[in-house]
């Protein structure tokens, strides 16, 4: 009888040590399972056990950002899906909707977030920013102004910045992918 009690106590202790799975983790797991990413997007988990923190790499295959590799960090808090994930662009890039600190201007990451949206919605939205930058809702006002006034110069600035060059008073990270296109 004493042996049964000690076994039961060990079982309870083991159950207490095991971390509980939060609602956010369950929802993220569901979102990740349902991801249908194109070949231009890849996720990377530094710690496979931590589904709430990962990176997404977008490699546009068309448009003015073609040939670049853009990494975004995703940090998902325990209030997900009631709060959107925190997304930052890791390299410093020249883009009207990304500021120099990597903050991203995407409406579904702010005022238009709804719990019915999922990670796939955010990832597709990010990819769309590279196909159709939005000068009407900028974080980088200089880039947006250039895009509106002189599109050819804007495209030239994008190319220069993607090679790691400087535009205006700012130097940018080289984001050109090493793989042949």
C-alpha positions as a Markdown table, in Angstrom:
| # | Residue | x | y | z |
|---|---|---|---|---|
| 1 | Unk | 0.0 | 0.0 | 0.0 |
| 2 | Unk | 2.8 | 2.4 | 0.9 |
| 3 | Unk | 4.5 | 1.6 | -2.5 |
| 4 | Unk | 1.3 | 2.6 | -4.3 |
| 5 | Unk | 1.2 | 5.9 | -2.4 |
| 6 | Unk | 4.8 | 6.7 | -3.2 |
| 7 | Unk | 4.3 | 5.8 | -6.9 |
| 8 | Unk | 1.2 | 8.1 | -7.0 |
| 9 | Unk | 3.3 | 10.9 | -5.3 |
| 10 | Unk | 6.1 | 10.5 | -7.9 |
| 11 | Unk | 3.5 | 10.6 | -10.7 |
| 12 | Unk | 2.0 | 13.9 | -9.3 |
| 13 | Unk | 5.5 | 15.4 | -8.9 |
| 14 | Unk | 6.3 | 14.6 | -12.6 |
| 15 | Unk | 3.0 | 16.1 | -13.7 |
| 16 | Unk | 3.7 | 19.3 | -11.9 |
| 17 | Unk | 7.2 | 19.6 | -13.4 |
| 18 | Unk | 5.8 | 19.2 | -17.0 |
| 19 | Unk | 5.0 | 22.7 | -18.3 |
| 20 | Unk | 1.4 | 23.2 | -19.2 |
| 21 | Unk | 0.6 | 23.9 | -22.9 |
| 22 | Unk | -1.0 | 27.4 | -23.2 |
| 23 | Unk | -3.9 | 28.2 | -25.4 |
| 24 | Unk | -1.6 | 30.3 | -27.5 |
| 25 | Unk | 0.8 | 27.4 | -28.0 |
| 26 | Unk | -2.1 | 25.2 | -29.1 |
| 27 | Unk | -3.4 | 27.8 | -31.5 |
| 28 | Unk | 0.2 | 28.4 | -32.9 |
| 29 | Unk | 0.6 | 24.7 | -33.4 |
| 30 | Unk | -2.7 | 24.6 | -35.3 |
| 31 | Unk | -1.7 | 27.7 | -37.4 |
| 32 | Unk | 1.7 | 26.1 | -38.2 |
| 33 | Unk | 0.2 | 22.8 | -39.2 |
| 34 | Unk | -2.1 | 24.6 | -41.6 |
| 35 | Unk | 0.6 | 26.7 | -43.2 |
| 36 | Unk | 0.7 | 26.4 | -47.0 |
| 37 | Unk | 3.8 | 28.5 | -47.7 |
| 38 | Unk | 5.1 | 29.0 | -51.2 |
| 39 | Unk | 8.7 | 28.2 | -52.1 |
| 40 | Unk | 9.6 | 31.9 | -51.5 |
| 41 | Unk | 8.9 | 31.7 | -47.8 |
| 42 | Unk | 10.5 | 29.5 | -45.1 |
| 43 | Unk | 10.2 | 29.3 | -41.3 |
| 44 | Unk | 13.1 | 28.5 | -39.0 |
| 45 | Unk | 12.8 | 27.6 | -35.3 |
| 46 | Unk | 16.1 | 28.2 | -33.4 |
| 47 | Unk | 14.5 | 26.1 | -30.6 |
| 48 | Unk | 12.1 | 23.5 | -32.0 |
| 49 | Unk | 10.4 | 23.2 | -28.6 |
| 50 | Unk | 9.6 | 27.0 | -28.7 |
| 51 | Unk | 6.8 | 27.5 | -31.2 |
| 52 | Unk | 6.2 | 31.1 | -30.0 |
| 53 | Unk | 9.5 | 32.5 | -31.3 |
| 54 | Unk | 10.7 | 31.8 | -34.9 |
| 55 | Unk | 12.0 | 33.5 | -38.0 |
| 56 | Unk | 10.4 | 33.7 | -41.4 |
| 57 | Unk | 12.6 | 34.3 | -44.5 |
| 58 | Unk | 10.9 | 35.8 | -47.6 |
| 59 | Unk | 12.8 | 35.6 | -50.9 |
| 60 | Unk | 10.7 | 37.5 | -53.5 |
| 61 | Unk | 10.8 | 36.0 | -57.0 |
| 62 | Unk | 9.3 | 39.0 | -58.7 |
| 63 | Unk | 9.1 | 42.8 | -58.3 |
| 64 | Unk | 11.7 | 45.3 | -57.3 |
| 65 | Unk | 12.8 | 43.3 | -54.2 |
| 66 | Unk | 13.5 | 40.2 | -56.3 |
| 67 | Unk | 16.7 | 38.4 | -55.4 |
| 68 | Unk | 16.7 | 39.6 | -51.7 |
| 69 | Unk | 16.3 | 37.5 | -48.6 |
| 70 | Unk | 14.4 | 39.2 | -45.9 |
| 71 | Unk | 14.2 | 37.7 | -42.4 |
| 72 | Unk | 11.4 | 38.6 | -39.9 |
| 73 | Unk | 11.4 | 37.6 | -36.3 |
| 74 | Unk | 8.0 | 36.5 | -34.9 |
| 75 | Unk | 7.4 | 36.7 | -31.1 |
| 76 | Unk | 4.0 | 35.5 | -30.0 |
| 77 | Unk | 2.8 | 36.2 | -26.6 |
| 78 | Unk | 0.4 | 34.1 | -24.5 |
| 79 | Unk | -2.6 | 36.3 | -25.4 |
| 80 | Unk | -2.4 | 35.1 | -29.0 |
| 81 | Unk | -4.8 | 35.0 | -31.0 |
| 82 | Unk | -6.4 | 37.9 | -29.1 |
| 83 | Unk | -3.3 | 40.0 | -29.7 |
| 84 | Unk | -1.3 | 39.9 | -33.0 |
| 85 | Unk | 2.3 | 38.5 | -33.1 |
| 86 | Unk | 5.1 | 40.9 | -32.8 |
| 87 | Unk | 6.9 | 41.0 | -36.1 |
| 88 | Unk | 10.2 | 42.7 | -36.9 |
| 89 | Unk | 12.3 | 42.8 | -40.0 |
| 90 | Unk | 15.8 | 41.7 | -38.9 |
| 91 | Unk | 18.0 | 43.3 | -41.7 |
| 92 | Unk | 17.9 | 47.1 | -42.1 |
| 93 | Unk | 16.1 | 47.6 | -45.4 |
| 94 | Unk | 14.9 | 50.5 | -47.6 |
| 95 | Unk | 11.1 | 50.0 | -47.7 |
| 96 | Unk | 8.3 | 52.5 | -47.2 |
| 97 | Unk | 6.5 | 50.1 | -44.8 |
| 98 | Unk | 9.5 | 49.1 | -42.7 |
| 99 | Unk | 11.3 | 51.6 | -40.5 |
| 100 | Unk | 15.1 | 51.6 | -39.8 |
| 101 | Unk | 14.5 | 49.7 | -36.5 |
| 102 | Unk | 12.7 | 46.9 | -38.3 |
| 103 | Unk | 9.1 | 47.8 | -37.3 |
| 104 | Unk | 6.6 | 46.7 | -39.9 |
| 105 | Unk | 3.6 | 48.7 | -41.0 |
| 106 | Unk | 1.0 | 46.1 | -41.8 |
| 107 | Unk | -2.6 | 46.8 | -40.9 |
| 108 | Unk | -3.3 | 43.3 | -39.6 |
| 109 | Unk | -0.5 | 43.6 | -37.1 |
| 110 | Unk | -2.2 | 46.6 | -35.6 |
| 111 | Unk | -5.7 | 48.0 | -35.8 |
| 112 | Unk | -7.1 | 45.4 | -38.2 |
| 113 | Unk | -6.0 | 42.3 | -36.2 |
| 114 | Unk | -8.8 | 39.9 | -35.4 |
| 115 | Unk | -8.5 | 36.5 | -33.6 |
| 116 | Unk | -9.8 | 34.8 | -36.7 |
| 117 | Unk | -6.6 | 35.8 | -38.5 |
| 118 | Unk | -3.7 | 33.4 | -38.4 |
| 119 | Unk | 0.0 | 33.2 | -39.0 |
| 120 | Unk | -0.5 | 32.4 | -42.6 |
| 121 | Unk | -2.5 | 35.7 | -43.0 |
| 122 | Unk | 0.4 | 37.6 | -41.5 |
| 123 | Unk | 3.0 | 35.9 | -43.6 |
| 124 | Unk | 1.1 | 36.4 | -46.9 |
| 125 | Unk | 0.7 | 40.1 | -45.9 |
| 126 | Unk | 4.4 | 40.5 | -45.4 |
| 127 | Unk | 5.1 | 38.9 | -48.7 |
| 128 | Unk | 2.6 | 41.3 | -50.4 |
| 129 | Unk | 4.6 | 44.3 | -49.0 |
| 130 | Unk | 7.5 | 43.2 | -51.2 |
| 131 | Unk | 5.3 | 42.9 | -54.3 |
| 132 | Unk | 3.3 | 46.1 | -53.7 |
| 133 | Unk | 4.9 | 48.5 | -51.2 |
| 134 | Unk | 2.3 | 51.0 | -49.8 |
| 135 | Unk | 3.5 | 54.6 | -49.9 |
| 136 | Unk | 0.1 | 55.7 | -48.4 |
| 137 | Unk | 0.8 | 54.2 | -45.0 |
| 138 | Unk | 4.5 | 54.6 | -44.5 |
| 139 | Unk | 6.9 | 54.0 | -41.6 |
| 140 | Unk | 9.9 | 55.1 | -43.7 |
| 141 | Unk | 8.6 | 58.5 | -45.0 |
| 142 | Unk | 11.7 | 59.2 | -47.1 |
| 143 | Unk | 11.2 | 55.9 | -49.0 |
| 144 | Unk | 7.5 | 56.5 | -49.4 |
| 145 | Unk | 8.0 | 60.1 | -50.7 |
| 146 | Unk | 10.6 | 58.9 | -53.2 |
| 147 | Unk | 8.3 | 56.1 | -54.3 |
| 148 | Unk | 5.5 | 58.6 | -54.9 |
| 149 | Unk | 7.6 | 61.3 | -56.6 |
| 150 | Unk | 10.1 | 59.3 | -58.6 |
| 151 | Unk | 9.5 | 55.6 | -59.0 |
| 152 | Unk | 12.6 | 55.0 | -61.1 |
| 153 | Unk | 14.8 | 56.6 | -58.5 |
| 154 | Unk | 13.0 | 54.6 | -55.8 |
| 155 | Unk | 13.7 | 51.3 | -57.6 |
| 156 | Unk | 17.4 | 52.4 | -58.0 |
| 157 | Unk | 17.5 | 53.1 | -54.3 |
| 158 | Unk | 16.0 | 49.7 | -53.5 |
| 159 | Unk | 18.7 | 48.0 | -55.6 |
| 160 | Unk | 21.5 | 50.0 | -54.0 |
| 161 | Unk | 20.2 | 49.3 | -50.5 |
| 162 | Unk | 19.8 | 45.6 | -51.2 |
| 163 | Unk | 23.5 | 45.4 | -52.1 |
| 164 | Unk | 24.4 | 46.9 | -48.7 |
| 165 | Unk | 24.8 | 50.4 | -50.0 |
| 166 | Unk | 23.8 | 53.8 | -48.7 |
| 167 | Unk | 20.7 | 55.8 | -49.5 |
| 168 | Unk | 20.7 | 59.3 | -48.2 |
| 169 | Unk | 22.3 | 59.2 | -44.7 |
| 170 | Unk | 21.6 | 55.6 | -44.0 |
| 171 | Unk | 23.5 | 52.4 | -44.8 |
| 172 | Unk | 21.6 | 49.2 | -45.3 |
| 173 | Unk | 22.3 | 45.5 | -44.9 |
| 174 | Unk | 23.2 | 43.4 | -47.9 |
| 175 | Unk | 20.1 | 41.2 | -48.4 |
| 176 | Unk | 21.0 | 39.7 | -51.8 |
| 177 | Unk | 20.6 | 36.0 | -51.7 |
| 178 | Unk | 23.6 | 33.9 | -52.6 |
| 179 | Unk | 21.7 | 31.3 | -54.6 |
| 180 | Unk | 21.7 | 31.8 | -58.4 |
| 181 | Unk | 18.4 | 33.0 | -59.8 |
